[in-house]
Amino acid sequence: MEDLEVLKFFDSDDDGEFILTFFNVVQHIHDEESLNVARTRAVVNRDRQAAHDLLVRDCFADNCLYNEDAFERRFRLNKTIFLRISNALEARYYFFKQKPDARGRMGFSSTPKCAAALRYLGYGIAFDVSDEYLKVSERTAIDCVDWFCACVYEVFHQQYLRKPTPRDIERLYSAHEERHGFPGMLGSLDCTHMAWEKCPNAWHGQFTRGDIGEPSIILEVVASQDLWILHSFFGVAGSNNDINVLGQSPLFNDLWTGKALDMKFRANGHSYKYGYYLCDEIYPIYSTIMKAYSVPRSEKANLFTKRHESARKDIERAFGVLKQT
């Protein structure tokens, strides 16, 4: 019918025959192109169920191939925490639930999705590496990382990423006084440099400090004796020092705005309104910062300096755990 509609615009049969031939050729080319497009979009059968069974057999079965130490070394956290995170995300978010796709094939469960995200976050590997063992495509792996980071924050931030409550501060006062002999101590404050391997060449100058020798980003942390990180501030360029970081940090914002908790403590017969942090010599002289003597000149000052240095091992231990994981 369409051919007849086209032919009525031409006077001679020769013209009509030419046009029909032209339309047939165009239609043939269009069919060939459509066939080629369909071939390039062929589905890759990754055998998701076999990959899931292999992961369970290697890491989560009763007689699994990799023990607890090997699992923690590969995923940068122990198996109990991994399962807790995986189960929590699967229970609350549709993305981590195992569901069929448009063809009726079952998709990935939360276990390989969390494993793919942690492999990338822990090692900084290319997304294609997840395809070799977990059979997770690059696009799915990127989605896993994005959803994992956002959902972990949403589920756990109220419990773990929060400011200390009055009850927490009382517990910190008691624990630090018992362990280190410092009443009113909230934790140890310090900064560390995290290496930035993929820093753009144009930014090397502002992110590199002479004594570090490579581009880095500074992490400021307050840690307690039980590795609880009370405060973290990350993102300052590595060319800065600890004082510059403290000047940009929100650590003392509540004190300046009058919103800090009034948690008094007594030491040597004096009452103090706020707790304090142990710091090294580079920090300024604040009422909420306690530094050791640079040159102790008495037995009392020498004892205080030794206790101070011993208590400062808490923050060094926290940095060791963070850099190991």
N, C-alpha and C positions, 0 to 999 in steps of 0.2 A: 504494500500500500504506500509506504514511504517512497519507494522507487517510482511509482506512478505520479506521485505529487511532484517529484523532482523533474520527471520527463516532460510534464506539460509546459514547462518554461522554455523548452527548446523546440525549434521548428523542424529540423531534419532528424531522420533516424540515426544518421551518423553521429550527430552531436549527442543524441540520447544514449547511444551505445558507448561512446567515449566516457560519458559521465558515469554510467553504470560501472564500467570497468574501473574508473578512478575510485569510486566509492568502495568497490570490492577490495581493491588494493589497500586503501586506507583502513578498512575494517579488519583485514588480515594482519596488518602491522599492529593495530591496536590489540588484537587478540594475542599476538606474540608477546607484546610488552606486558600485558596483564599476566600471561603465563610466567614470564620471567620474574615479575614482582612477587608472584605467589611462591615461586621456587626460592627466592632469597629470604622469605619470611618463614621458612620451614622450621618446625618446632624441634628443639634439641631435647632428646629424651635423656635426662640426667639421672633417672632412676633414684628419685628422692628417698624412697622407702629403704632401698639398699644402703644409701649413705647414712640415713638415720640409724639403721640397725648396726652399721659398722661403728658409728660414734658411740652408741650405747654399749656395744661389746668391748670397745677399747677403753672406755672411761667410766661407765656407770653400772656395769653389770657386777654381780657378786664376785666373780673371779675375773675381773677386768684385766686388760693387758697392762695398763699404767696404774701404778699405785697412787696413794695420796700425794707423795712428794713429787712424782712425775707430773701429776695433774696440775699441782700448784705451779710448777715450773713452766708448764706450757700455757696455762691460762692466766697466770699472775694473781690468782686467788684460789682459796681452797674449795673443795668440792661442795661443802655444806653451804657456803655463801653463794656459790654458783647456782645451786638448786633452789635456794631461797629466792634469789632474784628472778630466775626463770619462772618459777611457779607463781610468784607475785605478778609478774608482767602478763603471763598467760591468763590469769584469773581476771585481770582488770581491763586488758586492751585487746581489741579485735584483731589487730595486726599480728599478735603473737599466738593467736589460736590456730590450731590446725583445721583447715577448711578446704573444700574442693574448689578447683578453679572452674572456668567456663566449660571446660571439656569433661568435667567430672572427675579429674584426677586429684588426689589428695595433695595438698601443699605441704610446706615445711611446718614442723611443730616449733614450739618456743626453744627447744634445746639447741638445734643447729643454728637458729637465728641468733641466739645469744652467744653461741660459740663463735660464729662468724664475726660478730661485733667485737667481742673481746680479743680475738686474734688480731684484728686490725688495730684496736686501741692499744693493745699490749706490745705489739711488735712494729707497728707502722708499716705493715706489708701492703703490697698492691692488692686491690680487691679481687683480681683474677685468681690469686692464690687460693681463695676460698672455694673456687670451682674445682680444684684438683682433688681435695679430700672431702669437703662437705657438700660438693655439688651445688653450691650456691652461686648463681650468676653474679656478674659485676653489678648490675642494676639492683638486684635483690640485696646484695651485700651493703650497698650504699644506703638503701632504705633501712636495713637492720641497724646500722650505726646511728643514723639519725633518730630512729624510733627508740633505740636502746638508751641513748643519752637523755632524751627528753623524758621518757617514761620513768627511768631510774630516779631522776630528780623529782618528778611529780610524786612518786610513791614514797620515797624515803627521806625527802628533805625536811619534813616536819620532825622527824625523829633524830636525824644525824646532822643536818645542816641548819642549826638553830643557835640562838644565843643562849648562854647559860641562864637557868632559872635561879631564884634564891636558894632552892634546895641543892642545885648543882654547885653553887658557889660555896655553900657551907661544907659540902662533901670535899671540894677541892682544898678549902682551908684546912680541914682536918687531915686529909691524906698527905698534903705537902708538909704540914707541921710534924706529922708522925714520921715521915720518911726522910725529910731533909732538915727538919728543925727550923723551918721558915714559916711563922704564923702569918696569915694574910696573903700568902703567895697564890696567885691564880695560875701561873704557868711560866714557861720560858719562851721568850720572843727572839726570833732570829730570821735571817734570810739565807736562801741558797740559790744558786744559779742552775737552771735547767738548760741543757744544751739544745740549740735549735739547729739541727743538721741541714734543714732545707731552707735556711734563711736566704732571701733574695740578695744577690750581690750588691745591689744599690743600698741595702740596709745594713751591711756588715759593720760600717763605722759606728752607728748608734747602738748596735746590739753587742758590740765586742769591747771588752775591757782588757787592759794590758796583762793583768795577772791571771786572767782566765784563758785568753788566747784563742777563743772561738766564740761565735755568736751564741748568745744565751738570753733567757728570759728569767727575771727574778721572781721567786716565790717567797712571800712573807708568811710566816706561820707562828701561831702560839699553840704549844702542845703541853699537855699535863703529864704527870708521871705514869699514867696508864694509856698513853698514846692517843688520848682524846684531843683532837685538833679543835680548839675553841675558836680560832680565827684563821682565815687564809685570805691572802690578797695576791693575785697573780696577774702578770702582764706588763710590768715595768721593764723597759729596755735594759739589757745587761751592762751597758756602760755606766749606769748609776751605782751609787753605793747605798748602804742601809739607811742612812739619814734621808736621802732623797725618796726612798721608797716609803719611809714612815711619814714623810710630808704629804704623800698622795694617798696613804692608806686610810680607810675608814675606822681604824681600830679605836681611836679616841673620840669619834663623833658623838657618841652618847654622853661622854663626859662634858664636851663643849656645849652641847645643847641642853644639858640638864636632865637627860633621860636615863642616865646610868642608875643601876640599882644601888640603893644605900645599904651596903653590906659592911657594917663596921666590924673591926677586930681590934684586939688589944695586944700590945707588944711592949715589954719593958715598962709597964705601968702607964702607957699612953694609949689613947683611943684614936683610931684612924678610920676615916669614912669609907675609903675605897681600897680594894686590893691592889697588888702591884705585880709586875712581871720582872723576871730576871733577864738581864741583857748584858752584852759585852761592852767594851769601853767606847765604841764608836757612837753609841746612842747619846742623846742630850740628857741633861739633868732635869728629869721630871719627878714629881711626887709619886707617880705611878710606875716608875722605872727604878729598879735597884741594880747597881753595877758593883763589881768587885773592886778592891783596891788595886791600882796598877802597880804600886810598889808598897806592899805591906811593911810597916815599920815597927810593929809590935806583935806580941804573941797573939793577942786578941784579933788584930787585923789579919794576921796570917791564918788563924783558924777560920775566920769568916770567909776569907778568899778560897780556902780549900773546900769548905762547904758549898760555896757558891759555884765553884767549878764542877763539883760533883753533881749538884742539882742541874747544871746546864747540860748534862749528858742526856737528859730527857728529850731536848729538842734535837740533839744530834742523832739520837736513836730514831726519832720520828722521821728525820730526813733520810736516814738509811733505809727505813721501811718504804718510804715513798719512792725513792729512786730504784729500789729493788723491784717494786711492783710496776 
